[in-house]
Amino acid sequence: SMTPFISSSSILPISITPLATVTPFGSSLAAPITLCRQCPGYVDATSSLGSSDFSCSTSTNHVLCLCCLQPMPDRRTDPDLSIPPQKCDVCSKAYCHMYWGCRKYGCRGCLNLFKDVDFSGAIMDGIINDNYYESEVLKNYIREKDLTIKNVLESCMSKLDNGDYNSSDSRTTRISSSTRTCYICAMRNFKDLVYQYREDIPSDDLPSEVTRRHNCYYGKNCRTQKHNREHAKTYNHICEQTRF
């Protein structure tokens, strides 16, 4: 049989997986093949599309999920509000997790509501200012209070929605617990919120070796704290910059 020709200049992403049985649209040998889970001819025993009855046509544009790098129908501008989100509200990049579930190994949910993002324990290392000592202080507090990272997230989301906390992206985007965020944007904004959470911890709930330190002149903006552990331990960096 003749092998279909795939144009290298096609704007459509190409993805042919071993699990799929490829049936090119039409009979034209020059037609580009875009194979996503909703393209006719896609066969995959592990496919789970829920109750969606959408099916791609020959004119359907596709976009790549930036996590798994697999194509999905581009429905980002469709006015139908029942279509699951396909892009981050902060950076506008495309991700497929909320649309049909990302299949990349290790994906924690590349697109999710901010309040539902899965922040594993590993991200606590350096979460405050990329300062491992200050982050360790927070981890010890969380452990002693029998809290989890999920409890911290819930507290931060409540403060965010009430206007008590804000994040760096709040200047350009309305950030709330219901904002659809990719994992990268969620992590960046969560770090801002966790700093404020740490700032709110009463001194009485922290060890004396933490509270008796003098403030660093450069505060939370200090660059030395990120690579000099002795400096990070000697000076407090949960404070504003006073020397410029």
GROMACS elastic network, one bead per residue, 0.5 to 0.9 nm:
[ bonds ]
;  ai    aj funct       b0    kb
    3    29     6  0.82515   500
    4    24     6  0.79665   500
    4    28     6  0.83143   500
    4    29     6  0.50791   500
    4    30     6  0.72689   500
    4    31     6  0.81821   500
    4    32     6  0.89024   500
    4    33     6  0.88691   500
    5    28     6  0.88689   500
    5    29     6  0.53150   500
    5    30     6  0.54108   500
    5    31     6  0.73798   500
    5    32     6  0.77513   500
    6     9     6  0.87868   500
    6    10     6  0.79591   500
    6    14     6  0.88268   500
    6    29     6  0.76608   500
    6    30     6  0.61657   500
    6    31     6  0.66898   500
    6    32     6  0.52290   500
    6    33     6  0.68218   500
    7    10     6  0.54958   500
    7    30     6  0.65286   500
    7    31     6  0.74790   500
    7    32     6  0.61141   500
    8    11     6  0.85274   500
    8    32     6  0.87408   500
    9    12     6  0.88064   500
   10    13     6  0.77296   500
   10    14     6  0.89457   500
   10    31     6  0.89345   500
   10    32     6  0.64577   500
   11    32     6  0.87939   500
   11    61     6  0.88277   500
   11    62     6  0.89913   500
   12    32     6  0.71242   500
   12    33     6  0.78685   500
   12    34     6  0.64605   500
   12    61     6  0.68480   500
   12    62     6  0.62156   500
   12    63     6  0.77234   500
   12    71     6  0.88608   500
   13    32     6  0.88001   500
   13    33     6  0.82017   500
   13    34     6  0.61100   500
   13    35     6  0.85009   500
   13    62     6  0.67869   500
   13    63     6  0.70285   500
   13    64     6  0.69828   500
   13    70     6  0.83104   500
   13    71     6  0.64538   500
   14    32     6  0.79231   500
   14    33     6  0.63122   500
   14    34     6  0.51457   500
   14    35     6  0.68176   500
   14    70     6  0.85484   500
   14    71     6  0.76250   500
   15    33     6  0.81311   500
   15    34     6  0.64167   500
   15    35     6  0.57588   500
   15    36     6  0.74175   500
   15    69     6  0.88334   500
   15    70     6  0.66032   500
   15    71     6  0.69484   500
   16    19     6  0.84959   500
   16    20     6  0.69353   500
   16    21     6  0.86185   500
   16    22     6  0.74329   500
   16    33     6  0.86687   500
   16    34     6  0.80813   500
   16    35     6  0.63524   500
   16    36     6  0.86233   500
   17    20     6  0.54919   500
   17    21     6  0.83850   500
   17    22     6  0.88850   500
   17    35     6  0.86139   500
   18    21     6  0.79044   500
   19    42     6  0.88721   500
   19    43     6  0.70771   500
   19    44     6  0.56186   500
   19    45     6  0.79757   500
   19    46     6  0.88982   500
   20    35     6  0.84413   500
   20    41     6  0.81690   500
   20    42     6  0.56170   500
   20    44     6  0.55959   500
   21    41     6  0.64938   500
   21    42     6  0.58827   500
   21    43     6  0.54581   500
   21    44     6  0.79375   500
   22    33     6  0.86117   500
   22    35     6  0.74472   500
   22    40     6  0.89738   500
   22    41     6  0.59525   500
   22    42     6  0.63736   500
   22    43     6  0.79638   500
   23    26     6  0.88495   500
   23    33     6  0.85487   500
   23    35     6  0.87396   500
   23    40     6  0.74057   500
   23    42     6  0.74413   500
   24    27     6  0.74194   500
   24    28     6  0.86591   500
   24    29     6  0.87400   500
   24    31     6  0.77569   500
   24    32     6  0.80235   500
   24    33     6  0.58401   500
   24    34     6  0.82496   500
   24    35     6  0.85590   500
   24    40     6  0.86252   500
   24    41     6  0.76880   500
   25    28     6  0.79901   500
   25    31     6  0.72939   500
   25    32     6  0.83195   500
   25    33     6  0.71224   500
   25    34     6  0.88581   500
   25    40     6  0.79631   500
   25    41     6  0.86445   500
   25    57     6  0.83710   500
   25    58     6  0.64195   500
   26    29     6  0.85421   500
   26    31     6  0.76756   500
   26    58     6  0.81414   500
   27    30     6  0.87612   500
   27    31     6  0.79417   500
   28    31     6  0.54335   500
   29    32     6  0.83414   500
   34    39     6  0.75815   500
   34    61     6  0.89302   500
   34    62     6  0.75683   500
   34    71     6  0.75913   500
   35    38     6  0.79338   500
   35    39     6  0.57529   500
   35    40     6  0.82351   500
   35    41     6  0.81615   500
   35    42     6  0.66071   500
   35    71     6  0.72638   500
   35    72     6  0.84654   500
   36    39     6  0.52784   500
   36    40     6  0.86597   500
   36    42     6  0.68549   500
   36    56     6  0.85318   500
   36    62     6  0.83941   500
   36    70     6  0.74172   500
   36    71     6  0.55503   500
   36    72     6  0.55676   500
   36    73     6  0.74321   500
   37    40     6  0.83462   500
   37    42     6  0.59960   500
   37    43     6  0.79577   500
   37    44     6  0.80733   500
   37    47     6  0.70710   500
   37    48     6  0.87103   500
   37    49     6  0.79378   500
   37    55     6  0.88783   500
   37    71     6  0.83819   500
   37    72     6  0.72323   500
   37    73     6  0.89080   500
   38    41     6  0.86664   500
   38    42     6  0.70466   500
   38    49     6  0.83015   500
   38    53     6  0.88367   500
   38    54     6  0.68796   500
   38    55     6  0.50885   500
   38    56     6  0.57377   500
   38    72     6  0.76504   500
   38    73     6  0.75374   500
   39    42     6  0.57757   500
   39    55     6  0.59894   500
   39    57     6  0.73069   500
   39    72     6  0.89340   500
   39    73     6  0.84809   500
   40    43     6  0.86235   500
   40    55     6  0.68393   500
   40    56     6  0.67888   500
   40    57     6  0.79251   500
   43    47     6  0.79868   500
   44    47     6  0.53795   500
   45    48     6  0.85724   500
   48   100     6  0.74154   500
   48   101     6  0.83663   500
   49    52     6  0.59794   500
   49    53     6  0.85973   500
   49    99     6  0.88106   500
   49   100     6  0.59634   500
   49   101     6  0.85397   500
   50    53     6  0.87809   500
   50   100     6  0.78635   500
   52    55     6  0.86276   500
   55    73     6  0.88660   500
   56    59     6  0.78343   500
   56    60     6  0.56826   500
   56    61     6  0.85976   500
   56    73     6  0.68651   500
   57    60     6  0.52616   500
   57    61     6  0.88829   500
   58    61     6  0.85557   500
   60    73     6  0.65134   500
   60    74     6  0.73926   500
   61    72     6  0.86086   500
   61    73     6  0.60108   500
   61    74     6  0.55868   500
   61    75     6  0.83979   500
   62    71     6  0.59189   500
   62    72     6  0.54002   500
   62    75     6  0.84187   500
   63    70     6  0.82002   500
   63    71     6  0.53620   500
   63    72     6  0.56173   500
   63    73     6  0.63034   500
   63    74     6  0.53950   500
   63    75     6  0.89881   500
   63    94     6  0.72932   500
   64    67     6  0.85082   500
   64    68     6  0.80916   500
   64    69     6  0.53413   500
   64    70     6  0.53176   500
   64    72     6  0.63258   500
   64    73     6  0.87866   500
   64    74     6  0.87105   500
   64    94     6  0.68895   500
   64    95     6  0.75504   500
   64    96     6  0.83508   500
   65    68     6  0.58061   500
   65    70     6  0.56216   500
   65    71     6  0.62629   500
   65    72     6  0.72287   500
   65    86     6  0.84506   500
   65    93     6  0.83772   500
   65    94     6  0.53794   500
   65    96     6  0.54537   500
   65    97     6  0.85891   500
   65   102     6  0.83775   500
   66    69     6  0.52297   500
   66    70     6  0.79632   500
   66    93     6  0.74792   500
   66    94     6  0.61956   500
   66    95     6  0.57342   500
   66    96     6  0.82565   500
   66   110     6  0.85841   500
   67    70     6  0.81641   500
   67    94     6  0.86946   500
   67    95     6  0.64531   500
   67    96     6  0.79263   500
   67    97     6  0.89218   500
   67   102     6  0.77218   500
   67   104     6  0.69521   500
   67   107     6  0.77047   500
   67   110     6  0.64819   500
   68    71     6  0.87926   500
   68    95     6  0.83237   500
   68    96     6  0.82371   500
   68   102     6  0.67110   500
   68   103     6  0.66725   500
   68   105     6  0.84520   500
   68   107     6  0.84195   500
   69    95     6  0.88983   500
   69   104     6  0.86349   500
   70    96     6  0.85719   500
   70   102     6  0.89687   500
   71    74     6  0.86629   500
   71    96     6  0.87127   500
   72    75     6  0.86737   500
   72    96     6  0.73330   500
   72    99     6  0.87932   500
   73    76     6  0.88425   500
   74    77     6  0.79437   500
   74    78     6  0.87217   500
   74    86     6  0.80061   500
   75    78     6  0.52628   500
   75    79     6  0.88670   500
   75    83     6  0.77976   500
   75    85     6  0.86362   500
   75    86     6  0.74941   500
   76    79     6  0.85023   500
   76    83     6  0.86932   500
   76    85     6  0.72343   500
   76    86     6  0.60914   500
   76    87     6  0.71004   500
   76    94     6  0.86757   500
   77    80     6  0.87374   500
   78    81     6  0.78818   500
   78    83     6  0.79513   500
   79    82     6  0.88477   500
   79    83     6  0.86224   500
   80    83     6  0.59759   500
   81    84     6  0.77126   500
   81    85     6  0.88228   500
   82    85     6  0.89114   500
   83    86     6  0.86886   500
   83    99     6  0.76107   500
   84    98     6  0.59485   500
   84   100     6  0.80701   500
   85    88     6  0.80540   500
   85    95     6  0.85335   500
   85    96     6  0.80942   500
   85    97     6  0.87355   500
   85    98     6  0.59505   500
   85    99     6  0.58778   500
   85   111     6  0.83304   500
   85   112     6  0.88556   500
   85   180     6  0.76931   500
   86    92     6  0.89533   500
   86    93     6  0.83105   500
   86    94     6  0.55690   500
   86    95     6  0.54991   500
   86    96     6  0.57262   500
   86    97     6  0.78492   500
   86    98     6  0.67331   500
   86    99     6  0.59290   500
   86   111     6  0.77859   500
   87    90     6  0.86952   500
   87    91     6  0.80872   500
   87    92     6  0.52916   500
   87    93     6  0.52816   500
   87    95     6  0.56808   500
   87    96     6  0.79354   500
   87   111     6  0.74127   500
   87   180     6  0.76735   500
   87   181     6  0.79130   500
   87   182     6  0.77837   500
   88    91     6  0.56354   500
   88    93     6  0.55921   500
   88    94     6  0.66106   500
   88    95     6  0.73748   500
   88   111     6  0.66875   500
   88   112     6  0.84390   500
   88   179     6  0.83689   500
   88   180     6  0.55664   500
   88   182     6  0.53461   500
   88   185     6  0.81995   500
   89    92     6  0.55376   500
   89    93     6  0.83228   500
   89   173     6  0.78942   500
   89   175     6  0.87954   500
   89   179     6  0.65353   500
   89   180     6  0.54204   500
   89   181     6  0.58970   500
   89   182     6  0.82073   500
   90    93     6  0.83351   500
   90   169     6  0.75270   500
   90   172     6  0.84929   500
   90   173     6  0.64089   500
   90   174     6  0.86948   500
   90   175     6  0.82395   500
   90   179     6  0.82358   500
   90   180     6  0.78146   500
   90   181     6  0.64257   500
   90   182     6  0.80494   500
   90   185     6  0.68582   500
   90   186     6  0.89774   500
   91    94     6  0.89673   500
   91   181     6  0.82062   500
   91   182     6  0.81027   500
   91   185     6  0.73358   500
   92   181     6  0.89920   500
   92   182     6  0.89804   500
   93   182     6  0.80048   500
   94   111     6  0.85624   500
   94   182     6  0.85869   500
   95    98     6  0.77695   500
   95    99     6  0.80988   500
   95   102     6  0.80179   500
   95   110     6  0.62553   500
   95   111     6  0.58821   500
   95   182     6  0.72692   500
   96    99     6  0.51357   500
   96   100     6  0.62134   500
   96   101     6  0.62423   500
   96   102     6  0.55876   500
   96   103     6  0.89871   500
   96   109     6  0.89183   500
   96   110     6  0.73512   500
   96   111     6  0.69207   500
   97   100     6  0.57038   500
   97   103     6  0.81200   500
   97   107     6  0.87815   500
   97   109     6  0.57954   500
   97   110     6  0.58076   500
   97   111     6  0.54192   500
   97   112     6  0.72948   500
   98   101     6  0.59184   500
   98   102     6  0.79164   500
   98   109     6  0.78962   500
   98   110     6  0.82604   500
   98   111     6  0.59460   500
   98   112     6  0.62826   500
   98   113     6  0.89250   500
   99   102     6  0.83664   500
   99   111     6  0.88536   500
  101   109     6  0.78820   500
  102   105     6  0.86664   500
  102   107     6  0.69778   500
  102   108     6  0.89267   500
  102   109     6  0.70853   500
  102   110     6  0.72917   500
  102   111     6  0.88693   500
  103   106     6  0.85692   500
  103   107     6  0.72961   500
  104   107     6  0.55189   500
  105   108     6  0.89394   500
  106   109     6  0.89443   500
  107   110     6  0.62808   500
  108   111     6  0.88103   500
  108   117     6  0.75900   500
  108   118     6  0.59349   500
  108   119     6  0.80891   500
  108   120     6  0.87772   500
  108   183     6  0.79013   500
  109   112     6  0.61173   500
  109   116     6  0.89373   500
  109   117     6  0.68319   500
  109   118     6  0.71420   500
  109   182     6  0.79264   500
  109   183     6  0.70247   500
  110   117     6  0.86266   500
  110   181     6  0.80920   500
  110   182     6  0.51979   500
  110   183     6  0.51206   500
  110   184     6  0.81412   500
  111   114     6  0.87655   500
  111   117     6  0.81484   500
  111   180     6  0.66182   500
  111   181     6  0.55304   500
  111   183     6  0.62724   500
  112   115     6  0.80744   500
  112   116     6  0.62786   500
  112   117     6  0.59252   500
  112   118     6  0.89983   500
  112   178     6  0.88094   500
  112   179     6  0.81449   500
  112   180     6  0.54116   500
  112   181     6  0.56081   500
  112   182     6  0.64660   500
  112   183     6  0.77027   500
  112   186     6  0.88243   500
  113   116     6  0.52534   500
  113   117     6  0.64863   500
  113   177     6  0.68037   500
  113   178     6  0.51539   500
  113   179     6  0.54798   500
  113   181     6  0.60746   500
  113   182     6  0.86336   500
  114   117     6  0.55113   500
  114   157     6  0.82531   500
  114   175     6  0.86995   500
  114   176     6  0.73391   500
  114   177     6  0.51225   500
  114   178     6  0.57942   500
  114   179     6  0.55594   500
  114   180     6  0.61067   500
  114   181     6  0.58328   500
  114   182     6  0.84799   500
  114   183     6  0.88090   500
  114   186     6  0.62889   500
  114   190     6  0.87776   500
  115   118     6  0.87852   500
  115   153     6  0.70829   500
  115   154     6  0.70596   500
  115   157     6  0.65018   500
  115   176     6  0.84195   500
  115   178     6  0.64580   500
  115   179     6  0.81744   500
  116   153     6  0.89605   500
  116   177     6  0.83500   500
  116   178     6  0.86319   500
  117   153     6  0.89491   500
  117   181     6  0.84261   500
  117   182     6  0.88044   500
  117   183     6  0.72951   500
  117   186     6  0.74104   500
  117   187     6  0.88981   500
  118   150     6  0.81951   500
  118   183     6  0.86779   500
  119   122     6  0.81497   500
  119   123     6  0.67704   500
  119   124     6  0.86255   500
  119   149     6  0.70701   500
  119   150     6  0.76503   500
  119   153     6  0.85062   500
  119   187     6  0.79974   500
  120   123     6  0.60375   500
  120   124     6  0.78865   500
  120   149     6  0.74397   500
  120   150     6  0.89208   500
  121   124     6  0.56594   500
  121   125     6  0.81074   500
  121   148     6  0.86896   500
  121   149     6  0.68981   500
  122   125     6  0.61514   500
  123   126     6  0.73315   500
  123   127     6  0.63760   500
  123   187     6  0.87197   500
  124   128     6  0.80354   500
  124   132     6  0.89159   500
  124   135     6  0.65880   500
  124   136     6  0.81133   500
  124   138     6  0.85561   500
  124   139     6  0.71839   500
  124   149     6  0.84558   500
  125   128     6  0.81854   500
  125   130     6  0.78807   500
  125   131     6  0.82491   500
  125   132     6  0.60603   500
  125   133     6  0.89579   500
  125   135     6  0.60706   500
  125   136     6  0.72006   500
  125   139     6  0.85409   500
  126   129     6  0.66777   500
  126   131     6  0.50318   500
  126   133     6  0.78881   500
  126   134     6  0.78071   500
  126   135     6  0.54137   500
  126   136     6  0.80272   500
  126   226     6  0.83700   500
  127   130     6  0.56869   500
  127   131     6  0.72694   500
  127   132     6  0.77333   500
  127   134     6  0.86703   500
  127   135     6  0.59358   500
  127   190     6  0.87733   500
  127   191     6  0.57942   500
  127   192     6  0.89306   500
  127   194     6  0.76272   500
  127   195     6  0.81293   500
  128   131     6  0.57144   500
  128   132     6  0.75118   500
  128   133     6  0.88949   500
  128   134     6  0.63872   500
  128   135     6  0.53349   500
  128   138     6  0.85286   500
  128   191     6  0.64241   500
  128   192     6  0.80211   500
  128   194     6  0.70096   500
  128   195     6  0.56935   500
  128   198     6  0.84099   500
  128   220     6  0.88145   500
  128   238     6  0.88424   500
  129   132     6  0.83101   500
  129   134     6  0.80943   500
  129   135     6  0.82138   500
  129   191     6  0.79339   500
  129   192     6  0.86888   500
  129   195     6  0.76749   500
  129   220     6  0.64588   500
  129   221     6  0.77447   500
  129   222     6  0.85383   500
  129   225     6  0.79925   500
  129   226     6  0.72614   500
  129   237     6  0.83436   500
  129   238     6  0.89233   500
  130   134     6  0.86403   500
  130   135     6  0.78825   500
  130   225     6  0.77149   500
  130   226     6  0.53950   500
  130   227     6  0.86304   500
  131   134     6  0.56022   500
  131   135     6  0.61495   500
  131   136     6  0.86350   500
  131   225     6  0.56684   500
  131   227     6  0.78485   500
  131   228     6  0.88894   500
  131   229     6  0.80002   500
  131   232     6  0.66633   500
  131   237     6  0.85654   500
  132   136     6  0.60087   500
  132   137     6  0.86663   500
  132   225     6  0.83637   500
  132   226     6  0.74291   500
  132   227     6  0.89007   500
  132   229     6  0.74271   500
  132   232     6  0.77373   500
  132   233     6  0.89611   500
  133   137     6  0.63466   500
  133   138     6  0.88186   500
  133   225     6  0.87162   500
  133   229     6  0.69582   500
  133   230     6  0.89632   500
  133   232     6  0.60635   500
  133   233     6  0.58873   500
  134   137     6  0.50444   500
  134   138     6  0.64950   500
  134   139     6  0.87832   500
  134   198     6  0.89412   500
  134   210     6  0.88988   500
  134   232     6  0.73551   500
  134   233     6  0.76777   500
  134   236     6  0.81532   500
  134   237     6  0.76044   500
  134   238     6  0.80363   500
  135   138     6  0.51260   500
  135   139     6  0.62350   500
  135   140     6  0.86769   500
  136   140     6  0.61055   500
  136   141     6  0.85385   500
  137   140     6  0.52384   500
  137   141     6  0.63027   500
  137   142     6  0.87701   500
  137   198     6  0.89607   500
  137   206     6  0.80534   500
  137   207     6  0.87868   500
  137   210     6  0.78542   500
  138   141     6  0.50522   500
  138   142     6  0.62008   500
  138   143     6  0.86146   500
  138   198     6  0.65664   500
  139   142     6  0.51165   500
  139   143     6  0.61660   500
  139   144     6  0.86075   500
  140   143     6  0.50967   500
  140   144     6  0.60696   500
  140   145     6  0.85415   500
  141   144     6  0.51493   500
  141   145     6  0.61084   500
  141   146     6  0.84840   500
  141   147     6  0.84696   500
  141   201     6  0.89180   500
  141   205     6  0.77250   500
  141   206     6  0.72638   500
  142   145     6  0.52486   500
  142   146     6  0.61161   500
  142   147     6  0.50384   500
  142   148     6  0.66474   500
  142   149     6  0.79893   500
  142   152     6  0.83616   500
  143   146     6  0.50073   500
  143   147     6  0.60435   500
  143   148     6  0.76199   500
  144   147     6  0.76982   500
  147   150     6  0.80726   500
  147   151     6  0.60529   500
  147   152     6  0.74738   500
  148   151     6  0.51235   500
  148   152     6  0.65569   500
  148   153     6  0.87305   500
  149   152     6  0.50215   500
  149   153     6  0.61777   500
  149   154     6  0.86609   500
  150   154     6  0.61717   500
  150   155     6  0.86233   500
  151   154     6  0.51283   500
  151   155     6  0.62351   500
  151   156     6  0.86078   500
  152   155     6  0.51541   500
  152   156     6  0.61318   500
  152   157     6  0.85703   500
  152   194     6  0.77055   500
  152   197     6  0.78796   500
  153   156     6  0.50606   500
  153   157     6  0.60464   500
  153   158     6  0.86175   500
  153   190     6  0.78875   500
  153   193     6  0.86592   500
  153   194     6  0.81489   500
  154   157     6  0.50813   500
  154   158     6  0.62440   500
  154   159     6  0.87103   500
  154   177     6  0.89374   500
  155   158     6  0.52199   500
  155   159     6  0.63383   500
  155   160     6  0.85818   500
  155   197     6  0.81864   500
  156   159     6  0.51234   500
  156   160     6  0.59620   500
  156   161     6  0.85780   500
  156   165     6  0.74001   500
  156   177     6  0.88960   500
  156   190     6  0.81341   500
  156   193     6  0.60688   500
  156   194     6  0.70808   500
  156   196     6  0.84829   500
  156   197     6  0.68803   500
  157   161     6  0.60857   500
  157   162     6  0.84895   500
  157   165     6  0.85880   500
  157   176     6  0.72452   500
  157   177     6  0.53755   500
  157   193     6  0.84834   500
  158   161     6  0.52886   500
  158   162     6  0.61849   500
  158   163     6  0.86753   500
  158   164     6  0.85997   500
  158   165     6  0.88228   500
  158   177     6  0.77953   500
  159   162     6  0.50791   500
  159   163     6  0.61714   500
  159   164     6  0.50058   500
  159   165     6  0.53839   500
  159   166     6  0.84374   500
  159   193     6  0.87807   500
  160   163     6  0.51918   500
  160   164     6  0.58864   500
  160   166     6  0.59897   500
  160   167     6  0.84800   500
  160   175     6  0.79601   500
  160   176     6  0.63144   500
  160   177     6  0.72446   500
  160   193     6  0.78876   500
  161   164     6  0.76860   500
  161   165     6  0.79787   500
  161   175     6  0.83710   500
  161   176     6  0.56244   500
  161   177     6  0.65779   500
  162   165     6  0.76844   500
  163   166     6  0.68659   500
  165   192     6  0.87363   500
  165   193     6  0.64685   500
  165   196     6  0.69154   500
  165   197     6  0.85979   500
  166   169     6  0.83523   500
  166   170     6  0.62821   500
  166   171     6  0.88956   500
  166   175     6  0.80590   500
  166   189     6  0.85173   500
  166   192     6  0.75106   500
  166   193     6  0.67488   500
  166   196     6  0.86355   500
  167   170     6  0.52740   500
  167   171     6  0.78941   500
  167   175     6  0.78129   500
  167   188     6  0.85579   500
  167   189     6  0.54903   500
  167   190     6  0.78235   500
  167   191     6  0.84713   500
  167   192     6  0.53605   500
  167   193     6  0.63535   500
  168   171     6  0.64503   500
  168   172     6  0.84900   500
  168   188     6  0.82410   500
  168   189     6  0.66113   500
  168   192     6  0.69351   500
  169   172     6  0.56761   500
  169   173     6  0.58776   500
  169   174     6  0.79918   500
  169   175     6  0.72582   500
  169   185     6  0.86647   500
  169   188     6  0.87027   500
  169   189     6  0.69493   500
  170   173     6  0.50478   500
  170   174     6  0.56071   500
  170   175     6  0.55999   500
  170   176     6  0.89623   500
  170   189     6  0.87853   500
  171   174     6  0.77397   500
  172   175     6  0.89570   500
  174   179     6  0.79447   500
  175   178     6  0.79308   500
  175   179     6  0.58917   500
  175   189     6  0.88244   500
  176   179     6  0.53009   500
  177   180     6  0.86147   500
  178   181     6  0.87920   500
  180   186     6  0.88640   500
  181   184     6  0.79717   500
  181   185     6  0.60662   500
  181   186     6  0.56174   500
  182   185     6  0.55023   500
  182   186     6  0.60233   500
  182   187     6  0.85521   500
  183   187     6  0.59740   500
  183   188     6  0.85955   500
  184   187     6  0.52307   500
  184   188     6  0.63576   500
  184   189     6  0.88235   500
  185   188     6  0.51329   500
  185   189     6  0.62551   500
  185   190     6  0.84354   500
  186   189     6  0.52993   500
  186   190     6  0.58637   500
  186   191     6  0.85456   500
  187   190     6  0.50419   500
  187   191     6  0.61798   500
  187   192     6  0.88229   500
  188   191     6  0.54360   500
  188   192     6  0.68247   500
  189   192     6  0.51625   500
  189   193     6  0.64703   500
  189   194     6  0.87431   500
  190   193     6  0.50131   500
  190   194     6  0.60281   500
  190   195     6  0.85963   500
  191   194     6  0.50807   500
  191   195     6  0.62737   500
  191   196     6  0.88580   500
  192   195     6  0.53717   500
  192   196     6  0.67816   500
  192   197     6  0.89281   500
  193   196     6  0.52114   500
  193   197     6  0.62418   500
  193   198     6  0.87429   500
  194   198     6  0.61220   500
  194   199     6  0.84242   500
  195   198     6  0.51347   500
  195   199     6  0.61219   500
  195   200     6  0.87374   500
  195   238     6  0.77003   500
  196   200     6  0.62412   500
  196   201     6  0.89400   500
  196   238     6  0.88583   500
  197   200     6  0.52307   500
  197   201     6  0.67879   500
  198   201     6  0.54001   500
  198   202     6  0.89658   500
  198   238     6  0.78444   500
  199   202     6  0.81757   500
  199   238     6  0.62772   500
  199   239     6  0.80714   500
  200   203     6  0.89243   500
  201   204     6  0.83924   500
  201   205     6  0.68418   500
  201   206     6  0.77890   500
  202   205     6  0.55062   500
  202   206     6  0.71912   500
  203   206     6  0.53127   500
  203   207     6  0.80094   500
  203   208     6  0.84570   500
  203   210     6  0.87261   500
  203   211     6  0.63726   500
  204   207     6  0.77036   500
  204   208     6  0.84929   500
  204   211     6  0.86397   500
  206   209     6  0.83986   500
  206   210     6  0.65974   500
  206   211     6  0.67772   500
  207   210     6  0.54326   500
  207   211     6  0.65861   500
  207   212     6  0.88109   500
  208   211     6  0.50860   500
  208   212     6  0.58125   500
  208   213     6  0.86404   500
  209   212     6  0.56889   500
  209   213     6  0.69189   500
  210   213     6  0.60508   500
  210   233     6  0.82648   500
  210   234     6  0.88165   500
  210   235     6  0.88022   500
  210   236     6  0.75970   500
  211   214     6  0.83808   500
  211   236     6  0.79798   500
  212   236     6  0.87150   500
  213   216     6  0.89427   500
  213   233     6  0.85184   500
  213   234     6  0.64195   500
  213   235     6  0.54339   500
  213   236     6  0.57047   500
  214   234     6  0.77979   500
  214   235     6  0.54515   500
  214   236     6  0.59014   500
  215   218     6  0.83309   500
  215   219     6  0.67326   500
  215   235     6  0.55358   500
  215   237     6  0.63220   500
  215   238     6  0.79327   500
  215   239     6  0.69075   500
  215   240     6  0.88416   500
  216   219     6  0.50649   500
  216   220     6  0.83556   500
  216   222     6  0.76938   500
  216   231     6  0.89277   500
  216   232     6  0.89891   500
  216   234     6  0.88363   500
  216   235     6  0.53382   500
  216   236     6  0.57481   500
  216   237     6  0.59024   500
  216   238     6  0.88325   500
  216   239     6  0.78812   500
  216   240     6  0.88007   500
  216   241     6  0.77504   500
  216   242     6  0.83904   500
  217   222     6  0.80154   500
  217   237     6  0.86864   500
  217   239     6  0.89255   500
  217   240     6  0.82083   500
  217   241     6  0.57953   500
  217   242     6  0.52951   500
  217   243     6  0.53330   500
  217   244     6  0.85013   500
  218   221     6  0.56521   500
  218   223     6  0.82533   500
  218   237     6  0.77983   500
  218   239     6  0.84007   500
  218   240     6  0.70939   500
  218   242     6  0.60632   500
  218   243     6  0.58977   500
  218   244     6  0.75162   500
  219   222     6  0.55900   500
  219   235     6  0.88843   500
  219   236     6  0.72884   500
  219   238     6  0.64213   500
  219   242     6  0.72375   500
  219   243     6  0.87806   500
  220   223     6  0.85837   500
  220   225     6  0.86628   500
  220   236     6  0.87447   500
  220   237     6  0.50164   500
  220   238     6  0.58553   500
  220   239     6  0.58205   500
  220   240     6  0.59729   500
  220   241     6  0.66302   500
  221   225     6  0.88020   500
  221   237     6  0.81253   500
  221   239     6  0.89809   500
  221   240     6  0.76901   500
  221   241     6  0.65229   500
  222   225     6  0.58812   500
  222   226     6  0.78139   500
  222   237     6  0.75284   500
  222   241     6  0.79149   500
  223   226     6  0.58045   500
  223   227     6  0.77167   500
  224   227     6  0.57676   500
  224   228     6  0.56776   500
  224   229     6  0.85961   500
  224   231     6  0.70772   500
  224   232     6  0.75917   500
  225   228     6  0.54870   500
  225   229     6  0.66932   500
  225   230     6  0.84149   500
  225   231     6  0.60686   500
  225   233     6  0.84452   500
  225   235     6  0.87936   500
  225   237     6  0.78385   500
  226   229     6  0.75192   500
  226   232     6  0.74829   500
  227   231     6  0.87105   500
  227   232     6  0.83145   500
  228   231     6  0.54243   500
  228   232     6  0.62348   500
  228   233     6  0.87378   500
  229   233     6  0.60844   500
  229   234     6  0.85320   500
  230   233     6  0.51367   500
  230   234     6  0.60323   500
  230   235     6  0.86535   500
  231   234     6  0.50895   500
  231   235     6  0.61105   500
  232   235     6  0.58055   500
  232   236     6  0.72352   500
  232   237     6  0.74221   500
  233   236     6  0.74594   500
  236   239     6  0.71701   500
  237   240     6  0.78688   500
  237   241     6  0.88793   500
  239   242     6  0.89251   500
  241   244     6  0.74488   500
